[in-house]
Amino acid sequence: MDWNGGRPGGVRGKPLSWSQLEKVLSGRPTAPLVPVDHLPSRDEEGDYVRNYSQPPFCELHGYSSYNFLRGASEPEEMVAAARACGHTGLALLDRDGFYGAVAFAEAAARGPKASESEFKTVFGAELTLDDGILPVLCRGPEGYRRLSHAITNARMASGTKDRAIYPSLGELSRIAGGHWFVLADHGWLPRIASLVDAFG
């Protein structure tokens, strides 16, 4: 069904009026709806051909099979699936580390269509804090450097390979120096004010 009249960023077909939309939602009879195949087609070599009329989209919270019992896909499979869906980028956030970062970067850079697709990579990590998991996205190489140091120091502070001890939110914000974005899921709702106070 078409919501955007076939304009860039929409899908093909005639736009629905409010009365048609109301009929569809209420279950009353209406004109036939146009099915849309949202996946791009493949070229002769089997590579996905990106549909550039789609709006840009980047999944910001993905984790790979390098995260035991959490992620199921290899970074290469994640990049291929993201490209297949027409995504313009992907973020990889492994738990307390950058385990899949090299495979992720190599997969994103590979392929004959890599330069044309302008596929963006976003690096980050999930930090295991005392009061929850904090997803962090790096705002470029300096953010990566700062996050890498924060994770290394947290690992060293714990003294064991399976645990990381991070400082307070305020101290993490100071370490970030404006070079990180943080994501808040529903688990942060009771403490959202403290997250906003620390990171803005």
N, C-alpha and C positions, 0 to 999 in steps of 0.2 A: 504494500500500500504506500502511496506517495504522500510525504508530509512536506515536501519542499519544492514541488513543481518542476523537478528536473534541473533546477539551477545548480551551479557548482556547490558541492557539499551535500546535495540532496540525492534522490534516486529518480529514475525515469518515470514518466507518467504525468497524468493531469492531477493538479492539487485537489485535495478534498476541501469542500466548504464546511463551515461549522455545522450546518444541518446534516450533511452526509456523515460527518464524524459522529454526531449525536446518534444517528441511526445505527452506525456500526457498533458503537459502545452499548447501545440499548438492546441490540439484537434484532432490530427491525429490518425488513428487506431493504437492500440498497443495490446500486450498480455493482457489477463484478469488480473485485479488487485485483490489482495487478501484482503478481508475485515478483519478487526481486531476488536475484542471485547476488549476494554481497561479496562473494569471493572473486578475486581477479582470475583471469584465464592464464594458461601456461603457453609459452612460446614453443618453437620446434625442439629446443634443447631441454625442455622440461622445467625451465625456470619460470617463476611466477611473474606475470606482467602487472605492474602496479597501476591501479586506476587513479589517476591524478585528480579526478573530480571529487574524490572523497575528502572530507575535512581531515586535517592532520589529527592523529591520535597516537598517544604513547602510553603504554601500560607502565605505571610507576611503581608497582609493588610485586615484582616477580622474584621467585627464588627457584634455584635449580636443584638437580639431583645431588649436588654437593652438600645439601642440607638433609641429613638422614631423617627419614620419616616425615619430612615436610614437603620437599620438592620431588617431582617424579621425572622431569625431563632434563636432558642434557642441554647445556647452553646453546649448542648448535641447533637442536630441535626447536628451542624457544625462539631463536632468531628466524628460522625458516617459517614457523607458524605465525609469528608476528608479521612477517613480510606477506605471507599468504593472505592474511586478513586485511592487508592494506595499511597496517600501522606504519607510522613514520619513524618510530623509535621504540626502545624498550629499556626499562631499568632493571638491573639485577641487584637484589638486596639479599645476600647470603647472611646467615645468622652469625654475628660476631666475627666476621672475616670476609675476605675477598676470594674465596676458594675457586669460584668459577670465572673470575674476571678475565683471565688470559684466554680461555676457550671462548668466552663471550665476545671479547674484542676481536679475536681472530675470525670468528664466524661472521661477525657484522662486517668485517673488512673484505671477506672473500666473495667470490662470485663475479661473473661478467657484468652483472647489472648493479654492482655495489655502488659505483660512482654515480650512476643515473638515479638510483632510488633515494640517495641522500639519507640513508638509514642512520638515525642517531642512537648513540649508546649513552646511557646514564648509569653511573656507578654509585654504589652506596652499600649500606649494610643495615641489618636490624641489630640494635643494641639491646642486650638483655639487662634491663635495670631492675632494681629491687621492686619497683611499683609497676612494672609492665615492660612491654617490648616497644622500643622507639625506632621506627623506620627513618633512616637518614639518607638523603640524596646529596651527592656532592655537586657543588656549583663550579665545576672545572677542576683542573689539576691541583690547585691550592687546596680546595675542599677535600680532594682525595688524599693529599699528603696529610692534612690535619686529622682526617678520620682514621687513616692508617696508623698514625701515632697514638691516637686515643685508644684504638683497639689493642695495639701492642702494649701500651702502658696498663690497660685493664687486664690483659692476660698475665702480664708480669706481676701485677698486684695480687692476683689470685694464687699464683704459685702452682696451679694445676692446669692441665691442657683442656679440661672440659668446662672451665668456668672463667668468667671475666668479671672484674669488680670495677665498675665505672664510678666516676665522681658524681656529684649532684647535677641536677639540670642546669643550675646557674653556672657551674664550672664547665660543663659541656658546652654551654652557649659561649662562654669566654674562649674556650679552645676552638670552637667553630669560627669565631671572628667574622660572622656574616657569610661564610663560605659554604653553609649547609642549608638545605631545606629539610624540615621534619614533617612527617605525616602523622596525623592523629586518627586512629580508628575509634570505634565505639568504646573500647576498653579505657580510653583516656577521658571519657566524658566526665566522670566524677572529679578528675584532677586537671581539667582542661585549662583552668585559670593559671595553674602553676606552669604549664607548658607554654601558654601565651606570654606570661610574664618573662620566661626565660628566653624564648626565641622570637617573640613578636607575632 
